[in-house]
Amino acid sequence: MSLPQQVSRAKLLERYSFRFLVVLAFLLPLILWGASKIKIGSASAHAWLPEGRIERTQYEWFTNRFGSDQYLVVSWEACAMSDPRLGALADKIRELDSEPTAERPKPLVDSLQTSTDIYKSLVDPPLGLSPANARARLEGSFLGKDGTAALFVRFNSDGIAMQKQAIELVRSAADGIEGLGREPLQMVGSIYEGYAVDEAAEKSLKRLVLPSSLMGVVLAWLCLRSVRGALTVLLIGGLGQLIAVAVVALTGGEFSAVLIVLPTLVFMLTLSAAVHFMNYYGDVAYSHRDHLGARAILLGLKPSILATLTTSLGMIALATSQLSPVRTFGLYSASCLCLATVVLFLAFPKLSDWLCKTRYLAHQGANEDFNSQERLGSHDCSPPVSPWATSYAAWVKSNYAIICILGFSLLAISFYGLWHLKSSTKFDDMFPKNSPTRESMAWIEEHLGPIASVEVLLEFSKPNEMEPYDQLVWVDRVTQELRSNPDIGGVASAVTFLPKLPSGGRIRDVSKRAVMRTAIAKEFDQLVTRGLVAQDSESVAWRITTKVSALSKLNYGELTQRVRQTVEPIEREQQAFKTIYTGLSPVMHDTQLALLDDLGSSFTTAFLLITPVMMLIARGIQAGLLIMVPNILPETLVFGMMAWLGYSIDIAGILTASVAMGIAVNDTLHFVNWYTHRLELGDSREQAIADAFSNCGKAMIHTMLISCCSMLPFLLAEFNPTRQFATLMIAMMSSSILGDLVLLPALLLSPLGRTSNTQI
């Protein structure tokens, strides 16, 4: 491009930049208003369930027939069945729930029982069990072995959707009970779990986003050594962050615990890109005096557009996920990043000149190599190569073989480790061990019983010669067998609330069976109403709820397998029924498996989307693959090391693989862009590498430091998946420097690089 064309385009871009800033000034109140409408979304368990898999289908079949299994269990220290506060709390919840408020326009409670209510239903007529027998049936499910009682609240669909209001309803009721209050309450259950996740997300948003932004700005100031330069990138990064929040709010989205890192991610990426342009700004200021911001944009426009494209493709790869929160994150992050990049391109020219032009010209004017007039006849207006860059390039050239061998060895070891990577969706893994949420879970399990449920459904097909009583005999046998399993803390089924079935052959037992056969047939509809049996035109299903420890070192799959091993021998014996294992615990195990599937599919999709783009840019298959090698190193290295060290990946961790690949490509493109530019000017490969080091290396290190420091505050989050996301992003962005500034130059200086002198 000739110099007059450059000047013409720079002037045109400056005009557009000025107009854009004027329009943006008018739109800023709307953006701020949109950002103020931010909502913290509900982390309902259904949002985490993998779609299109048989486990979710079975769970939905179960909830459609038996109702929701999402209970809230409430207790406190020394809460016994004789405690008058237990019944008073139940009555107060019913009273408040029947009184609509602005926060609770509809009733939220579907049903409510206390341990005392359930105990009395067993010892009072017509069942009339002995107190010891009644306690034995309830222990581990509705009553603790030490006599601890609890309140069991099942919420309706509105209560499940409005988790915060549901929990506040219970707490407000406790505040109205003399001698109780909300502080002593110990609560567990899927409703409380979702509430705890939402609370952690809201606290992270309010407490950590601002420190994260400030740390990024401080690092930008230290790296750029310019208050005005730091202010420039701050304003642009802040605009990108505001736009991300406003887009989510104005499109009706909600910030869940997964989406909570979106504003910081967009801020980090926009800030990093702005730092690259400040680097270009210093380059053009070396040989020009006017239109510096526009010239910087034109100089870095192509690699920046390509970097945004590849990063967006990495984020879009998350749309292949089976989990709704992950798909939402991928689509929002890609669209918000594109919008923030447009803001960067249009705002930077005038904004940077207003704030930085005087300072940069004064600095370059003090340089003895600076010409007072533009080098009109020169094609090379680049700053001189730093001596350290020349020495480093020479060192890489002399050691490229060792570097390549080590790099590929790390890839091989990491890939092997990936096959052993584990995932976790257990709720107790989502919070630190000393968190109130974990402490409440531990208290309930110690005093009341296990809190994780596996639903065992015995399904008898129709038509069937077996009467309800005959089916109940099998339910009783399975129930008793499950109760004898030491890994199962409590079991509840229809036989829990019915008289003991006679098993002998005496005349009295035969007569009692005949009476019960008739009674069960009459009580069958009542059992259906109580959610213990469900039927349709094709089958009758009896529900057995087993309780297993949520704090066990075993994962949900292993806990479910313990239940299976108890039931399957009975099922195989006569094949009288078909067994279905469902409930949130088995489904969350399936979510755990889906996480690993998603990690592999999103990483593969990102690679398949980005690699062809790199091949087109590099104008060659081999060249494109060569450039991609350093960009898969960070992901494979970090996840491989996680597997080798025995760490598990959670739902937020799978976001990092494809996102990190897109971010790593960003720096690669800037480096390769400068490298090929120097090759066009006639430099040797070693000289081109040295020049790329000198002019891009510093900016690449700066963007890495800024990005990592922006993520540091999230290591203090109260939600472990958010902490893992930050940890993995820091690890991957740090290791990406090894790929871009060590392995990539070695590959380009190796024999493979001779056929990769592409023009980007």
C-alpha angles and dihedrals in degrees: 000000000000121000094249089053090050091051092046093051092044091053091048092050090049091055092050090047093054092048091047092052090050091051090044091053089057093044095047094087089053091049091049091047090051091048090050089060091068115144131197107231127225115261092211113175090240090064090063097049117111112244126230096022127121094239092061091045090053092047092052089047088053096049092045090057104031101026128237119334091201105116132169114222115202127187142137141202113303092005105159134169088257092055106114090205090069095064091037091056091051091051092047092052090052090048095050093042090057091055110076118218135181089263093042108034091163135038112270103191122088099178138350132196137166128212086250092056092050093045092051091050088060101043098038123077137308091034096032100182120177115259091248093050092047092050092049091055093049100042114113094016110045103002134037122235088242090054097262110159130198146190118246116204123185113194127209124236091279091052091050091050093045099048096157092052091045093054091044089052090059093044093048090051090051090051087058094055115090112240095012122069127162099283099076094047118120112197135182137162138097091284091056091043091056090046091050091051091049091049091050090050092050092049091049091051094049099039106031110034094068095047088046091054092045092051090051091051094047090052090047089054093048093046097044093039088216129104090202092049090050090048090052095053090041093056093047094044090046091052090052090050093049091049091052092052092044094049092053093046097044094047091055095255125144131216107245124180088271097047093046092092093055098092092049092045092053091044091050094048094044092046091049092050090048089053089055089053091048085055089052088046090060090048095054091042087062092069107014137058105195140046089020097157093048092046090051091053092049091048094052099028099102099049090041093053090047091047091052090048094051094043090050090049089053090053094044087055086072088068086079089068121118089217118085097215090054093050090048091051092050095050095043094046093049094048094043092049091053091050092047090050091054088052089051094051094048101037100042101069099061097026094054092046092050093051106027112022097090093046095048094045090049090050094048092043089062090056110098091214092059116107117215090222128052115263094247096175099043127094092193112067095153123128115257118275115261115243092235090056091053091050092047093049089051090051092050091049092052093047102034093116094055091044093050093047092050091046095051091043090055089049092051094048091046094048090053090051091052090069088064098045113129131203133211134204098165110134094225089059090060095069135049115263093247095050119119089240094058092042091053091051091050092049094051093047091049097047106026110019144263115330105200115091134211113190114214112196119194105203119198114192125227134270091043131159090216114102121215090265092054090050090049090056089063091045089053093049093050091045093053092046091051091049090056092056109100091208090063117075102191141003129198127181140136091290089061089069099037134073117273110276114243113243104175130093098232121121089250091055092047091051092046091051091052091051093046092046089060093041094050091051089053094044094046095098090050090053089052091050091051090054095247097113133028129189141181135168092287108039151359117233125197117202124224115181115203123192122217131175116273089196095054118121087235116095123236092265093055091046091051090048090057088057092046092052090057097048104037097070089056092046092051092048098073105355088223093143143017118239124221121190114203143132128111095297097060091040092051087052088055088049087054090056090045089056092062091044089051093048091055096041096046092047092047092045092050090050093048092048097044101039097063088049090053090048091053091047093047091042093228142069095230093045092050092049090047091055091048095055095078089046096059092046097080095051097044092042095051097041091042091052090048089057093046091050093047099247122146127225120230135200095280092047093065089062091066102063100066094030092052091049090055091048093048090053088056094068092038092058093051091049095047091043091059092041094055091042089059091047089056089055090055102262120148117245091259092049091047091051090050091050091048090050091049097048104030106022095076093049091048092053090045093052090048092051093046093048093047094047090049088059096045097087090057088066084075094056117128090224113078096210089058089050091049091050090054093044094050093045091051091047093047096045090048093050091045087072088062088055098045102038101031114021098033095052090046091052092048091050092046124088088267089063093060091076092041102068090128130166114235 
